[in-house]
Amino acid sequence: MNLKPDYQNFKSIIDNRGIEYLIHFTRFESVTAIVGERKILPRDQLHNISYEWQELVMPNSTTRRDNPKHLNTSIMHANIYLLNIFRDKWYPGSRFCILGINPKYIYEEKTEFSITNATYKPAIIFGIKSNIKTFNAMFMEQVSGRWDKYNSQHKITVRKSTWADYYTTDPEAEVLIESEIPYNDILFIACRNQYEHDILASAFDVLELPTEKLCVQPTLFKPRSE
């Protein structure tokens, strides 16, 4: 892994804010392929997955409005707004899991940062960049995010003093990773409840895949506690 020139400064911010992991969510079928292949790949590299796992790969979205070179992650909590759209509207009946990823990818050389969802106009105007200034901006006092069609303006989120330091101001802020993530850097694979955990664990057992990283963390599937 190639590091940013000022990676030590990134590490200090990560430590000071108590950032323990990055978050990536995906469907059960795809996480099976991830564990089988023993790595997470960005969208534009999915064609490199071994033949035996290819038919299990089910991207969260059939079309990408942002850069397909990126693996989209968030800090310490999932983008619940987007997760619910995928789970309840686009793919009703599907099951998702949430992966925890080593936060060292924040200071990987090509990793970029977005103050809100990278497809939103405020993110594009502010700039999606790899520098420490943009990383710090994810925690600034006020952020404009998705378009509020009822009020005809972008939703403004104001940071609260009661929030955990590791919370980005906008829950939809993104850490955009361009490199693949090896299995060893996946810290956990969380399911919403014990029932879904047992379904995934059974599938892994049949396929002779490791289950030691599977866990149940229902709070990760709910809006973050603020």
N, C-alpha and C positions, 0 to 999 in steps of 0.2 A: 504494500500500500504506500503510495506516494503522499507525503504530508505537505500541508501548506507551509510556507516559509516561517510564518508566525504561529505555528501550531501550539507552542507553549502558552501563548496568550489565550487561545481558544480553550486549552485545557484548564486554565485558571478560571475562566468564566463557567465552564462546565462544572468544575468542582465547587465554586462559590454558589452557584445556583442549585446545586444538588441534582443535576441531570444524570439519571442512572441508566436511561435507555431511550432509544428512538422507537417509534411505533409504525408498523405497517400492517394493514389488514388485507385479507384475501379470502377467497372462497375455499371450502374444504377440499375440493378437487385440486385446486392449485397448490395448496399447502402440502398435499400428498406428493405432488410432483417435486416441490421444493425439497422435501426431506429425502425423497428418492434420489434426486439429482445432487443433493447435499450442497445446495446453494440457491440464493435468490438472484434472479437476473432482471435487469431493466427490460422494459417492454421491447426495445428494438433488438434484444439478444435472445428472445424466446425461441427463435428458430434453431438455436444451438443446443436446445435440450435434447437429451437422448431419445431415440425413437420410442422406447418402452414407456416414457412418461408424457410424450407429446399430447396424446389425446385427453389427458387429464388437465392440461393447462387451460384455465378459463379466466382470462383477464377480467378485472372488475368492470371495465368499460370496453365495448367493441370499437369505439373511436376515441382518439386522444386529442384533446384541444391544446395540450401542452407538449413539452419536448419528450418524445418517446425514448430518448437516451437516459431519462431519469427514472430512478426508483423513488416514488413519492413516500415520504415519511413525515411524521410529526413528532413533537417532543413530549414524552411522558403520558400522552393521552391521544386517543384516536379522534379524527375529525368525525364526530358523531353525526353531524348534519349530513355529510356525504355518505357515511356508512349506512344510515337509515334509508337514504334514497336508493342505494344499490340493493339493500336487503329487502325493503318493503315495497318499492315501486318498480324497479327495473327487473329484479329477479325474485319475485315473491316465492316463498317456500325454500329458498336457498339458505345455506348455513355459512357463516363467516367465522373466521378465527382471527385473533390479533397476535402479531409477532412482536416480541421485544428484541431490539437490535443493539449491539454494543455502540455506545455513543461516540466512540473514536472516529466514526465515519463523518462526524461533524467537521473534523479538521483534515479529512482526506482532500488532496490537492484540488480536485474538480468539483467538490460538493458546493452547491449553491443554496441560497436562502431566499425565502419569499415571505413577506410580512403577512400575507393572507393567501388564499388559494391562488396558485400561480396562473390560473386562467382569468382571474378577475382583473379588471382595468386598474384599480388602485395599485395592485402588485406590479403590473407592467409599467405604470407611470413612475412608481418609486424606484423600480429597478430590481431585477432578480440577479444577484451577484454572489460571488464566492468570498468576499472580503469580510473582515471582522465588524466593520461598520454596519453592514446589512444584517449580519447575525445579531448584533446588539439591538438593531431596530425591531427585531421580532418581539422585544420586551419593552418597547417605548410606551409612553403614557397613553397614547391614543392612536387607533388604527382604523382606516376605512376598509371595509371588506365587500361582501357580496351585495348585489343590487337588491334593494327593498322595493318591490313593484308597487306596494300599497302606499308608500310614502314618496315614491319616485326619487329616491336618493340611495347612495351607498350606505349600508349599515355602519355605524360608527361604534366601536367598542372602546370604552375608557377603562384603563387598568385600575383595579381596586387594590388598596393597601393590604387587604386581608388575604389576597391570593398567595399561593405558594410561589416562591421565587422562580421555580422551573416552569411555570405556566407561561406560554406565549400570550401576548395581549389578545390577539385574535385566535380562537380555537382552531381556525382553518389554516394557520401559518404552516409553512412547509420547509422541510430540509430535503433537498433534492440531490440524491446520490447517483453518481454516474457509474460507479464500479459495481461488480457483483459482490454479493455478501456470502461468504462461505458458511456452512452449517455451524461451525464452531463459534461464530459471532452472533448466532441467534440465541438469545438468552432464555427465551420461553415462547411457548405457543399456547395462547390462552383461549379457552372456550367460554361461552356465555353461561353455561350451567353444566351440571354433572351429566345430564342426559346426552347433551351434544358431545361432551368430552368422551363418554363411553362409546358413542357411535364412531368418532374419529379414531379412538384407541383400538377399537375392534378392526377397523379398516387397516390400520397400521400393522396390527398383529398378522392379519391375513397376508399382507404384502411383505412381512418380515422387516418392517421399518422400526427404528428406535422410537420409544414412547416417553423417554425420560424427561423430555422438555414440555410435555403436555401438562396443562394445569387448568384450573377453573378460577377465573377472575371476573365475576359479573360486573364489578364497578367500572371496568374498562369499557364496557358496552353501554354505559350510561353517560349522560352529560357530566362533564367534570365537576367536581365538588368545589364550589366557589363561595 
